[in-house]
Amino acid sequence: MTASYGAVSDVGDRRTQVVEVAARLLAEEGPHGLSLRRLATAAGGSTQLVYTLFGGKPGLADALYAEGFRRLGDAVRAALAADPAPAGDPERLVTSARTYRRFAVAEPSFFSVMFGPAVPGFTPGRATREAGRERSLGLVVDAARECLDAGTLRAGDAHALAQACWTVTHGVAALRHAGLLEGDADDLGDSLVRTVVDAHRP
């Protein structure tokens, strides 16, 4: 089915639209849905479209990767902003971890590009990868640092504490994404993060 967008003058908007179409094709049809011909048809353009906007298929994959981390970061930021727990409360680390896991369920196509072989042969550029870490893990580092500053947790380094929480969280998210996890993933995930948190209490 061909998507109709009308006239779009801003290249940034057009890029965003094509990324959205690519994510949908990836979710509905798998990696083969990202052929240039298939994408061009769905986006209402020619096969030159991807080259014009992204420099080729690797550039498109890089844009999908970056968009995934932008969405993840936005989700974590929104969840922390809505969290009734005050800054410095370790429960905010549990909130951020739960949001990560739920993102993996809500955005499986992006999660596959960010953490799996959804696009064969794709490796994100270093700048894209570092920006992705900052947009996601960086928020958890901030929450961990608030806990250390408030004295609710103790650790030599906020980054190490945040990474420990993020590591156990990703394990649960990845197993759930692969259909290999039985039981309530939220209960398990929350329990694992709280285990990390409890190990750092004064």
C-alpha positions, 0 to 999 in steps of 0.5 A: 500500500502506497503512503500519501503524504502530500507536499513536504517542503522540509527535508527533515520532515520528509526524512522523518516520514521515510523513517516511519515508513521504514519502521512499519515495513520492518515490523510488518515484513521483516528486513526484506521489507526494507528493499529500496524498491519496496520502501520507495513504493510505500513512501510514495517516491522513487528508489532515488529517495533513500539516496537523496535523503540518507545517502543510501541504505546504511544511512537509512539504517543509521537514522532508524537506529537514532530514531529508536534511541530518541524515542526511548529517551523521550519515553524514559524522560516522560516516565521520570517526569511523571514519577511521584517519587522525588529526585534521589529516590531509588525507585526512579531507577526502577521506573526508568528500567520498566520504561525501557522494557515496555519500550521494547514491547511497544516498539519492536521494530526499532528495538530490533534495529537498536539491539539486533541484526534487523538490518544485515551488515549494519553497524551504527556510526560512532557518533550515532551510537554515542548519541544513543547512549547519552539519550537513554543511559544518560538519563539513568546516570542522572537518576543514579547520581541524584541518589548518590547525592541524596545519600539514598544509595552508595556507589563509587560511580553513578555511571557504573550503578546506572549501567548495572541497572540497565544491564539487567533490564536489557537482559529481561527486555531482550529475552522477552523480545525474543519470546524466550521469557515466561511469566511476568516480565515486569515483576521479574525486571523490577525485582532484578533492578531492586536487587541491584539497588538494594546492594547499594543502599547505605 
